[in-house]
């Protein structure tokens, strides 16, 4: 079976077959990354379909845009693992695949002889990636929802207004991070298999990915003994870094070093602030961030945010207006990132794969599939001798 990303230069994973038994977001995001890179991804769903097919609104032509966001370049078949014939088909797929991705509850595949131990014995060539919410030991019974990981990891406790309750991120961020970790783990296991000829089990979970993804915030606690607190849009280690009031709307300024700060205050006509003992270095700016904010906003309110962005960017000062999602997509297009890529003959608008390859370009040859759309071609391939 060939992948659906065949171009004059095939994708970097051309020839790799992925049996995708995952649902919702983390797993499908990972397998879409692999499909974009040229792997043949066979999406296996229950007869009822991936849950996200029903996560509506919003929709495009009655299809959930949530489902569309993570399922392009895949072939689809519906299998009921409780049915003997369908279960046999699932095992035929594992026998021919290179990678097996699933996010069943720990132990949920044992009755189908698709658990890690059985897979390792029956299909030693297979890279088996399992995605769980909270691992397979003490947290095995906990449901794997991104919101729970945001709450349990501490993300919600450091997000939002200090005077209000903790706030979740505006997207299922740890599902995405876990999906990326799964992709990295799979690629590493495939590379090792190329040396040893043997597959292995790759395990990722939302909680571990969340703690890793919190980077400097978790490091503050484990390495420095500091428990981070909610700071709104301020940064715990940098100032000025966040939104500042211009004459019409907030302006994002992200100063990462003292040279940038000096250029900023020069542009604002306040060069003396760079030599002020309260602001001369980043550590002291953090100690006096409220006074500094007042000094900066007094001057920023002389112009609009867009005026300042145009002026400050010319000076190499990191800044931005605060955009809506629509404006963000439009901005990416304006700067040549071509963020929207139509997928398949249906030309379903999808967001571009985030990696560009110089010799093995990503293709968008197949739209997110309808339920069971490719059943016959998949069965024909499984029953062939090749």
C-alpha positions as CSV (number, residue, x, y, z in Angstrom):
1,X,0.0,0.0,0.0
2,X,1.4,3.4,-1.0
3,X,1.0,6.6,1.0
4,X,-1.1,9.5,-0.1
5,X,1.8,12.0,-0.1
6,X,3.5,10.8,-3.3
7,X,5.3,13.7,-5.1
8,X,8.4,13.9,-7.3
9,X,10.2,13.7,-4.0
10,X,8.5,11.3,-1.6
11,X,8.0,12.2,2.0
12,X,10.7,11.4,4.6
13,X,8.6,8.5,5.9
14,X,7.6,7.1,2.6
15,X,7.2,3.3,3.0
16,X,6.3,3.4,6.7
17,X,2.8,2.0,7.5
18,X,1.1,3.3,10.6
19,X,-1.9,1.4,12.2
20,X,-3.7,4.3,13.9
21,X,-6.1,3.1,16.6
22,X,-6.1,6.4,18.4
23,X,-9.0,8.8,18.9
24,X,-9.7,12.5,19.7
25,X,-6.6,14.6,19.6
26,X,-3.2,13.6,21.0
27,X,-2.9,10.4,18.9
28,X,-4.6,11.7,15.7
29,X,-2.3,14.7,15.9
30,X,0.7,12.5,16.1
31,X,-0.4,10.3,13.2
32,X,-1.3,13.2,11.0
33,X,2.3,14.5,11.5
34,X,3.5,11.1,10.4
35,X,1.1,11.0,7.4
36,X,2.2,14.5,6.3
37,X,5.7,13.2,6.3
38,X,4.8,10.5,3.9
39,X,3.8,7.5,6.0
40,X,0.8,5.5,5.0
41,X,-1.6,6.0,8.0
42,X,-4.6,3.7,8.3
43,X,-7.1,5.2,10.7
44,X,-9.1,2.5,12.5
45,X,-12.3,3.6,14.1
46,X,-15.1,1.9,15.9
47,X,-18.3,1.6,13.8
48,X,-19.5,4.8,15.7
49,X,-16.5,6.7,14.5
50,X,-13.9,8.9,16.3
51,X,-15.6,11.0,19.0
52,X,-14.5,14.2,17.4
53,X,-16.7,13.6,14.3
54,X,-19.6,14.6,16.6
55,X,-17.7,17.5,18.3
56,X,-19.8,20.3,16.7
57,X,-20.0,23.2,16.1
58,X,-18.2,24.5,14.2
59,X,-18.6,22.6,11.0
60,X,-17.6,22.7,7.3
61,X,-20.2,21.0,5.1
62,X,-21.6,19.2,8.1
63,X,-18.2,17.8,9.1
64,X,-16.7,18.7,12.4
65,X,-13.8,21.1,12.0
66,X,-12.2,19.6,15.1
67,X,-12.0,16.2,13.3
68,X,-10.8,17.9,10.1
69,X,-7.9,19.6,12.0
70,X,-6.0,16.3,12.8
71,X,-7.0,13.7,10.2
72,X,-5.8,14.6,6.8
73,X,-3.7,12.3,4.6
74,X,-5.2,9.2,6.3
75,X,-7.1,6.2,5.0
76,X,-10.1,5.1,7.1
77,X,-11.6,1.8,8.0
78,X,-14.2,1.0,10.7
79,X,-13.6,-2.2,12.8
80,X,-15.5,-3.6,15.7
81,X,-12.9,-5.3,17.8
82,X,-15.6,-7.3,19.5
83,X,-16.4,-8.9,16.2
84,X,-14.1,-11.9,15.4
85,X,-13.7,-11.1,11.7
86,X,-12.9,-7.4,12.4
87,X,-10.5,-8.4,15.2
88,X,-8.7,-10.7,12.7
89,X,-8.5,-7.8,10.3
90,X,-7.0,-5.6,13.0
91,X,-4.3,-8.3,13.7
92,X,-3.6,-8.5,9.9
93,X,-3.0,-4.8,10.0
94,X,-0.6,-5.0,12.9
95,X,1.3,-7.8,11.2
96,X,1.9,-5.6,8.1
97,X,2.3,-2.2,9.8
98,X,5.6,-0.7,11.1
99,X,3.9,1.5,13.8
100,X,0.9,0.9,16.0
101,X,-0.5,3.9,17.7
102,X,-3.3,3.7,20.3
103,X,-4.7,5.6,23.3
104,X,-6.9,3.0,24.9
105,X,-7.2,3.0,28.7
106,X,-4.4,1.0,30.3
107,X,-5.3,-2.7,30.0
108,X,-8.1,-2.0,27.6
109,X,-6.5,-3.9,24.7
110,X,-5.6,-7.0,26.7
111,X,-8.8,-8.8,25.8
112,X,-8.0,-8.3,22.1
113,X,-4.4,-9.5,22.4
114,X,-3.3,-6.1,21.4
115,X,-1.6,-5.1,24.7
116,X,2.1,-4.2,24.8
117,X,3.3,-7.5,26.1
118,X,1.3,-9.6,23.5
119,X,2.2,-7.2,20.7
120,X,5.9,-7.4,21.5
121,X,5.7,-11.2,21.4
122,X,3.6,-11.6,18.3
123,X,4.9,-8.6,16.3
124,X,8.5,-8.0,17.4
125,X,9.1,-5.7,14.4
126,X,6.4,-3.3,15.5
127,X,6.9,0.1,17.1
128,X,4.0,0.3,19.5
129,X,3.1,3.8,20.8
130,X,0.7,4.0,23.7
131,X,-0.8,7.3,24.8
132,X,-2.4,7.5,28.2
133,X,-3.6,10.3,30.5
134,X,-1.7,9.6,33.7
135,X,0.5,6.6,33.0
136,X,-0.1,2.9,33.7
137,X,0.7,2.7,37.4
138,X,-1.1,4.8,40.1
139,X,-2.8,7.0,37.6
140,X,-4.0,4.2,35.3
141,X,-7.6,4.6,36.3
142,X,-7.8,8.3,35.6
143,X,-9.5,9.5,32.4
144,X,-7.1,11.1,29.9
145,X,-8.7,14.5,29.3
146,X,-6.5,17.5,28.5
147,X,-8.4,19.7,30.9
148,X,-7.6,17.3,33.8
149,X,-3.9,17.5,32.9
150,X,-4.0,21.3,32.8
151,X,-5.5,21.2,36.3
152,X,-3.3,18.5,37.8
153,X,0.0,19.7,36.3
154,X,-0.3,23.3,37.7
155,X,-0.9,25.0,34.4
156,X,-4.2,26.4,35.4
157,X,-2.8,27.6,38.7
158,X,-0.3,29.8,36.9
159,X,-2.6,31.0,34.2
160,X,-4.9,34.0,34.4
161,X,-5.5,37.0,36.6
162,X,-3.9,36.7,40.1
163,X,-7.1,38.0,41.6
164,X,-9.3,35.3,40.0
165,X,-9.4,31.5,39.8
166,X,-6.9,29.6,37.6
167,X,-7.7,29.6,33.9
168,X,-7.3,26.8,31.3
169,X,-5.4,27.5,28.1
170,X,-7.6,28.4,25.0
171,X,-6.7,25.1,23.3
172,X,-6.0,21.5,24.5
173,X,-2.4,22.3,24.7
174,X,-1.2,19.2,26.5
175,X,-2.9,16.9,24.0
176,X,-0.9,18.7,21.3
177,X,2.4,18.5,23.3
178,X,1.7,14.8,24.0
179,X,1.1,14.2,20.3
180,X,4.4,15.8,19.5
181,X,6.2,13.8,22.1
182,X,4.6,10.6,20.7
183,X,5.8,11.6,17.2
184,X,9.3,12.2,18.5
185,X,9.3,8.9,20.4
186,X,8.0,7.0,17.3
187,X,10.7,8.5,15.1
188,X,13.4,7.6,17.6
189,X,12.1,4.0,17.8
190,X,12.0,3.7,14.0
191,X,15.6,4.9,13.9
192,X,16.7,2.3,16.5
193,X,14.8,-0.4,14.6
194,X,16.8,0.4,11.5
195,X,19.9,-0.6,13.5
196,X,18.6,-3.5,15.5
197,X,15.7,-4.8,13.4
198,X,13.5,-4.8,16.5
199,X,10.5,-2.7,17.4
200,X,9.7,-1.5,20.9
201,X,7.0,0.0,23.1
202,X,6.9,3.8,23.3
203,X,4.8,5.1,26.2
204,X,3.7,8.8,26.6
205,X,1.1,10.4,28.8
206,X,-0.5,13.7,29.3
207,X,0.8,14.3,32.8
208,X,4.4,13.7,32.0
209,X,4.2,15.8,28.8
210,X,2.5,18.6,30.8
211,X,5.3,18.7,33.4
212,X,7.9,18.6,30.6
213,X,6.0,21.3,28.6
214,X,5.9,23.6,31.6
215,X,9.7,23.9,31.3
216,X,10.9,26.9,33.3
217,X,7.9,26.8,35.6
218,X,8.4,23.2,36.8
219,X,12.2,23.8,36.9
220,X,11.5,26.8,39.2
221,X,10.1,24.3,41.7
222,X,12.2,21.2,41.3
223,X,15.6,23.1,40.9
224,X,14.9,26.3,42.8
225,X,12.3,25.4,45.4
226,X,10.1,28.2,44.1
227,X,6.4,27.5,43.6
228,X,5.3,29.7,40.6
229,X,2.2,31.8,41.0
230,X,-0.4,33.3,38.8
231,X,0.9,36.5,37.2
232,X,-1.6,37.3,34.5
233,X,0.3,38.3,31.4
234,X,3.6,39.1,33.2
235,X,6.6,36.8,32.9
236,X,8.3,35.5,36.1
237,X,11.8,36.2,34.8
238,X,11.6,39.0,32.2
239,X,10.5,42.6,32.2
240,X,9.1,44.4,30.2
241,X,7.5,41.3,28.8
242,X,3.7,41.3,28.1
243,X,0.9,43.6,27.0
244,X,1.3,47.4,27.6
245,X,-1.4,50.0,26.9
246,X,-1.0,52.0,23.7
247,X,-3.4,54.8,22.8
248,X,-6.0,52.4,21.3
249,X,-5.3,48.8,22.4
250,X,-2.6,46.6,24.1
251,X,0.8,46.3,22.5
252,X,2.9,43.2,23.2
253,X,6.5,44.0,24.1
254,X,8.9,41.1,24.7
255,X,12.3,42.4,25.9
256,X,14.8,39.6,26.4
257,X,18.0,41.4,27.2
258,X,19.4,44.8,28.3
259,X,20.3,45.9,24.8
260,X,16.8,45.5,23.6
261,X,15.6,47.5,26.6
262,X,17.9,50.3,25.8
263,X,16.7,50.4,22.2
264,X,13.1,50.4,23.5
265,X,13.4,53.3,25.8
266,X,15.5,55.2,23.2
267,X,12.5,54.8,20.8
268,X,10.1,56.0,23.4
269,X,12.2,59.2,24.1
270,X,13.1,58.0,27.6
271,X,16.8,57.0,27.2
272,X,17.4,57.9,30.8
273,X,15.5,54.9,31.9
274,X,18.2,52.6,30.6
275,X,20.6,54.0,33.2
276,X,18.2,54.3,36.0
277,X,19.3,52.0,38.9
278,X,15.8,50.5,39.0
279,X,15.8,49.4,35.4
280,X,19.4,49.1,34.2
281,X,19.4,45.2,34.3
282,X,16.7,42.6,33.9
283,X,16.9,41.4,37.6
284,X,16.2,44.9,38.9
285,X,13.6,45.6,36.3
286,X,11.7,42.5,37.6
287,X,11.9,44.0,41.1
288,X,10.4,47.3,39.9
289,X,8.1,46.1,37.2
290,X,5.0,48.1,38.3
291,X,6.9,51.4,38.3
292,X,8.5,50.5,34.9
293,X,5.0,49.7,33.4
294,X,3.8,53.1,34.4
295,X,6.8,54.8,32.9
296,X,6.5,52.9,29.6
297,X,2.7,53.2,29.2
298,X,2.9,57.0,29.8
299,X,4.9,57.2,26.6
300,X,3.3,54.4,24.7
301,X,-0.1,56.0,24.9
302,X,1.1,58.8,22.6
303,X,0.6,56.4,19.6
304,X,-1.6,53.5,18.5
305,X,-0.4,49.9,18.8
306,X,0.0,49.5,15.1
307,X,2.1,52.7,14.9
308,X,4.4,51.4,17.6
309,X,4.7,48.0,16.0
310,X,5.8,49.5,12.7
311,X,8.3,51.7,14.4
312,X,9.7,49.3,17.0
313,X,10.1,46.4,14.6
314,X,12.4,48.6,12.4
315,X,14.6,48.9,15.5
316,X,14.7,45.2,16.2
317,X,12.5,45.4,19.3
318,X,10.2,42.3,19.7
319,X,6.6,43.4,19.6
320,X,3.2,42.6,18.2
321,X,-0.4,43.6,18.2
322,X,-2.9,41.2,19.8
323,X,-4.7,39.4,17.0
324,X,-7.7,37.2,16.8
325,X,-7.3,33.7,15.3
326,X,-8.5,35.1,12.0
327,X,-6.0,37.9,12.1
328,X,-3.3,35.5,13.1
329,X,-3.9,33.3,10.1
330,X,-4.0,36.4,7.8
331,X,-0.8,37.7,9.3
332,X,1.0,34.4,8.7
333,X,-0.1,34.6,5.1
334,X,1.1,38.2,4.8
335,X,4.6,37.2,5.9
336,X,4.8,34.4,3.4
337,X,4.2,31.4,5.6
338,X,1.2,30.1,3.5
339,X,-0.6,28.8,6.6
340,X,-3.6,27.3,4.8
341,X,-3.1,24.3,2.7
342,X,-6.1,22.6,0.8
343,X,-6.2,18.9,1.3
344,X,-7.3,16.4,-1.3
345,X,-9.5,16.7,-4.3
346,X,-12.2,18.2,-2.0
347,X,-9.7,21.0,-1.2
348,X,-10.5,21.0,2.5
349,X,-8.7,24.0,4.1
350,X,-6.2,22.8,6.6
351,X,-3.4,24.4,8.6
352,X,0.1,23.8,7.1
353,X,2.4,21.1,8.5
354,X,4.8,23.0,10.7
355,X,8.1,21.6,9.2
356,X,9.5,22.4,5.8
357,X,11.8,19.9,4.1
358,X,14.3,21.0,1.4
359,X,14.2,17.7,-0.5
360,X,11.1,15.9,0.7
361,X,8.2,18.3,0.7
362,X,5.0,17.7,2.6
363,X,2.0,16.9,0.4
364,X,-1.7,17.3,1.2
365,X,-3.1,14.7,-1.2
366,X,-5.9,13.3,0.9
367,X,-8.7,15.1,2.7
368,X,-9.7,13.9,6.2
369,X,-11.6,10.7,5.4
370,X,-15.3,9.9,5.9
371,X,-16.0,7.0,8.3
372,X,-14.9,3.7,6.7
373,X,-14.2,5.5,3.4
374,X,-11.2,3.3,2.3
375,X,-12.4,-0.1,3.6
376,X,-12.2,-2.0,0.4
377,X,-8.7,-0.8,-0.7
378,X,-7.4,-1.5,2.8
379,X,-8.9,-5.0,2.9
380,X,-7.5,-5.7,-0.6
381,X,-4.0,-4.7,0.5
382,X,-4.2,-6.8,3.7
383,X,-5.3,-9.8,1.8
384,X,-2.6,-9.4,-0.9
385,X,0.7,-11.3,-0.7
386,X,2.8,-8.2,-0.8
